[in-house]
Amino acid sequence: MKKAHIISLLTLVFAVSATGGYIGARVAGRAAPEARARWTVSGSSLSGLSLAVAQDAETTGAAGPVIAAIGSAGPAVVNIDTTATRYVYSFGDPFGFFGERQAQEVPAGQGSGVIIDGKRGLVLTNHHVIDQAVKINVSLPNRQTFEAKVLGSDPSSDLAVLKIEGQNLPEAKIAAGDTPPIGSWVVAIGNPFGFKNSVTVGVVSATGRVLRSPSGAALQNMIQTDAAINPGNSGGPLCSLAGEVIGLNTAIISEAQGIGFATPASTIRWVVKEIETYGKVRRPWPGFYVQDVTRRDAARLRLQSASGARIVRVETGSPAAQAGIEPEDVILQIDGRDVEDANDVVAAFVQARVGGTMKVALWRDGKRVTVSLPLREARER
């Protein structure tokens, strides 16, 4: 039985932050920028993707599905180099007894991104790729280079949208459907270890994975793939054979082989829309505090098992108070999904959309009751 702990959803839903270097076991980003290579196909070093596809078609008589997917999405995959500020002291004195502290801009890391709107110059990447960067440079496979500005960033989903100024930019299409079936072929494109525009192929190994960073941020509904993902791939697309972006490569298990994770297109579509409209991702505030149900709680409340999340406090005037939720209620389900502990409640609110309602099944006085909880943003209190 886990140790009971009180979780403030007000704090967690709005303060969770994806780590800059590790998500799950390790984030696939922040690669050292020493290694450099142009796009290579069948051993030929090429600066343009359309030429690669044309040459392969000429040799084999037709472009295969993987090559076609690369030709569709590849030109929109970018390399991202970031610069951060480091403070040093004159005369090399780390204690500041001599001289003054001075700021220096130093290379901070490298990752990947994908242009999702060529007309407006919108680039999608991971939050941890650009976190704390003071300067962001974006370079395309055709060698165009731009300085990017952050349009919006969301640590809770580890996604960020950048804006660059350019004309006739290529773009990749975000898939409109749900997560593809397990076993579907996928293509990962990015810049691992500084090797620009590298391509790997694999399948969707699993869906619905949940990764938790050391800071406590939970990344929901992640796609697991065995397509090789390495440091520097972060922010690059995971594509279907149709060349559509079904996910954004985000994390790897460094101790394993062939276990990588991508943020699904459904999350991408929602986060991008929120950032474009509001400059941030709005998340609802429930106004209650929960803790895990202990065996003693289960016996006292006449529950069949020590599962669920017990309400320990409800704020006056909150959505929870409006819905009639009371202290000592136990949350059993949220929108039809079982709640095993307090972490499940936090995860549900991280994924919830402002403006809707949430069906919450409660255990109260030995009976099961269901209430409708309005989803309001914290500032609306």
Helices and strands as residue ranges (DSSP letters): E 6-8, H 9-15, E 26-27, E 40-41, E 44-45, H 49-60, H 65-73, G 74-76, E 77-89, G 90-92, E 101-117, E 122-125, H 127-130, E 135-139, E 145-154, E 159-163, E 185-190, G 192-194, E 198-212, E 218-225, E 237-239, E 245-252, E 260-264, H 265-278, E 288-292, H 295-300, E 309-314, H 319-323, E 330-334, E 337-338, H 342-351, E 357-364, E 367-374, G 378-380
